[in-house]
């Protein structure tokens, strides 16, 4: 009986220590405020941030970390504060692309979709997520040349805080 209790305690310690490591890994975040975008991403703070053509009315940023994270963020003045309208317009734009296959998951603020790879050698996934901050519309998506699997795209979608 003591051995069973000891084994249970050992298993609990092993699983609880593993869970602790996982949450510590996801606690890292990168603020984009210094680039003019009032959001943070759950990605290592040492991720590479590349600024694009930033005008007085728009901000264009890429965030890259390793081989499995390359996100494009574009902020501009919102034409409306109706998030469902903005998501619907993005869905129409994406679904009109000949590389589009289907929507995989849909959310009130965006969606994940399947598409053909640029070289037509197979399929990959992408996403669009929209945030409204005051009078600004912020669109998140994969970088144009980034192709990844569904699991990784879901992780990227969820990294937007």
C-alpha positions as CSV (number, residue, x, y, z in Angstrom):
1,X,0.0,0.0,0.0
2,X,2.9,2.4,0.8
3,X,4.4,1.7,-2.6
4,X,1.2,2.6,-4.3
5,X,0.9,5.9,-2.4
6,X,4.5,6.6,-3.1
7,X,4.1,5.9,-6.8
8,X,1.0,8.2,-6.9
9,X,2.9,11.0,-5.2
10,X,5.8,10.6,-7.6
11,X,3.5,10.7,-10.6
12,X,1.8,13.8,-9.2
13,X,5.2,15.5,-8.7
14,X,6.3,14.6,-12.2
15,X,3.1,15.9,-13.9
16,X,3.0,19.1,-11.8
17,X,6.6,20.0,-12.5
18,X,6.0,19.4,-16.3
19,X,3.0,21.7,-16.2
20,X,4.9,24.4,-14.4
21,X,7.5,24.4,-17.1
22,X,4.9,24.7,-19.9
23,X,3.2,27.7,-18.3
24,X,6.5,29.5,-17.7
25,X,7.3,29.1,-21.4
26,X,4.0,30.8,-22.3
27,X,4.4,33.7,-19.8
28,X,6.8,35.5,-22.1
29,X,5.4,38.4,-24.0
30,X,6.4,41.0,-26.5
31,X,4.8,44.5,-26.3
32,X,4.4,46.2,-29.7
33,X,3.6,49.6,-28.0
34,X,7.0,51.1,-28.9
35,X,6.2,50.4,-32.5
36,X,2.8,52.2,-32.2
37,X,0.6,49.2,-31.9
38,X,-1.1,48.8,-28.5
39,X,-1.0,45.0,-28.2
40,X,1.3,42.3,-26.9
41,X,2.1,38.9,-28.3
42,X,2.8,35.7,-26.3
43,X,6.1,35.2,-27.9
44,X,9.7,35.6,-26.6
45,X,10.7,39.1,-25.9
46,X,13.8,38.6,-28.1
47,X,11.7,38.0,-31.2
48,X,12.8,40.0,-34.2
49,X,10.5,43.0,-35.0
50,X,10.8,44.5,-38.5
51,X,9.0,47.7,-39.2
52,X,7.6,48.4,-42.7
53,X,6.2,51.4,-44.4
54,X,4.8,53.4,-41.5
55,X,2.9,56.5,-42.4
56,X,1.1,58.9,-40.1
57,X,-2.1,56.9,-40.5
58,X,-0.8,53.3,-40.7
59,X,1.7,51.1,-39.0
60,X,3.2,47.9,-40.6
61,X,5.2,45.5,-38.5
62,X,6.5,41.9,-38.8
63,X,7.3,39.7,-35.8
64,X,9.5,36.7,-36.4
65,X,10.8,34.2,-33.8
66,X,12.5,31.1,-35.0
67,X,11.3,29.1,-38.0
68,X,7.7,28.6,-36.7
69,X,6.5,32.2,-36.0
70,X,6.3,35.0,-38.6
71,X,3.4,37.3,-38.1
72,X,2.4,40.4,-40.0
73,X,0.5,43.1,-38.1
74,X,-1.1,46.1,-39.9
75,X,-2.8,49.0,-38.1
76,X,-4.8,51.7,-39.7
77,X,-7.8,53.9,-39.0
78,X,-10.9,51.8,-38.6
79,X,-13.7,52.5,-41.1
80,X,-16.3,51.2,-38.6
81,X,-16.4,49.8,-35.0
82,X,-18.5,46.8,-36.2
83,X,-16.1,43.9,-35.7
84,X,-18.4,41.4,-37.4
85,X,-18.5,43.6,-40.5
86,X,-14.7,43.9,-40.6
87,X,-14.3,40.1,-40.2
88,X,-16.8,39.5,-42.9
89,X,-14.9,41.8,-45.3
90,X,-11.7,39.9,-44.5
91,X,-13.4,36.5,-45.1
92,X,-14.7,37.8,-48.5
93,X,-11.2,38.9,-49.5
94,X,-9.6,35.6,-48.4
95,X,-12.2,33.3,-50.0
96,X,-11.9,35.1,-53.3
97,X,-8.2,34.1,-53.6
98,X,-7.7,31.1,-55.9
99,X,-5.4,29.5,-53.3
100,X,-8.2,29.4,-50.7
101,X,-9.6,26.0,-49.8
102,X,-11.9,26.4,-46.7
103,X,-12.4,28.1,-43.4
104,X,-11.2,25.8,-40.6
105,X,-12.2,27.7,-37.5
106,X,-14.2,30.9,-37.1
107,X,-14.3,33.3,-34.2
108,X,-16.0,36.7,-33.5
109,X,-12.7,38.5,-34.2
110,X,-11.3,36.4,-37.0
111,X,-10.7,33.0,-38.5
112,X,-8.2,30.2,-39.5
113,X,-8.3,28.9,-43.0
114,X,-6.7,26.3,-45.2
115,X,-5.1,27.2,-48.5
116,X,-2.8,25.8,-51.2
117,X,0.9,26.5,-50.9
118,X,2.3,29.2,-53.2
119,X,4.2,26.5,-55.2
120,X,1.0,24.4,-55.3
121,X,2.9,21.4,-53.7
122,X,0.4,20.9,-50.9
123,X,-1.7,22.7,-48.3
124,X,-1.0,25.0,-45.5
125,X,-2.9,27.2,-43.1
126,X,-3.2,30.9,-42.4
127,X,-5.3,33.2,-40.2
128,X,-6.8,36.7,-39.9
129,X,-7.6,38.3,-36.5
130,X,-8.9,41.8,-36.0
131,X,-8.7,44.0,-33.0
132,X,-10.3,47.4,-32.5
133,X,-8.4,49.8,-30.2
134,X,-10.1,53.2,-30.1
135,X,-10.3,54.5,-33.6
136,X,-7.7,51.9,-34.9
137,X,-8.2,48.6,-36.6
138,X,-5.3,46.1,-36.2
139,X,-5.1,43.1,-38.5
140,X,-3.0,40.1,-37.7
141,X,-2.0,37.4,-40.2
142,X,0.8,35.2,-41.2
143,X,3.6,36.9,-43.1
144,X,3.0,36.5,-46.9
145,X,5.8,34.0,-47.4
146,X,5.2,32.0,-44.2
147,X,3.6,28.6,-44.6
148,X,2.8,26.4,-41.7
149,X,0.6,23.6,-40.3
150,X,-2.7,24.0,-38.6
151,X,-1.4,23.4,-35.0
152,X,1.2,26.1,-35.4
153,X,-1.3,28.6,-36.9
154,X,-3.6,28.0,-34.0
155,X,-0.8,28.7,-31.6
156,X,0.0,32.0,-33.4
157,X,-3.6,33.0,-33.4
158,X,-3.8,32.4,-29.6
159,X,-0.6,34.3,-29.0
160,X,-2.3,37.6,-29.7
161,X,-3.1,39.1,-26.3
